[in-house]
Amino acid sequence: MSEVLVTAKRSFYFGAEVKTRRSPAFTVSEHEYKQLSNKGLVVLSSDAKVKPQKSEEPEPSSASQADQASQSQTATKSSSGKTATGKAQTAKAK
């Protein structure tokens, strides 16, 4: 996806900032530009240049497909108030 340089036509919030007609030009993605432009909020800046970004190909997963992670075990309190780890515990009776 590429980015374009735009200028605000009207005041609006963009992220945590308020963009106004007096605000300097700022970059947005092409998708954001289309949305903002359809609402009449921005126009392409007079010195608009398209900046190519990294390709959006998904990165290969580092996790092995064959080896699944084992389930984690959490400590839980039993009704007697003792902490159990989830494993079967054997009680020695004498």
Secondary structure by P-SEA (a helix, b strand, c coil): cbbbbbbbcbbbbcccccccccccbbbbcaaaaaaaaaacccccccbbbbbbccccccccccccccccccbbbbbbbccccccccccbbbbbcc
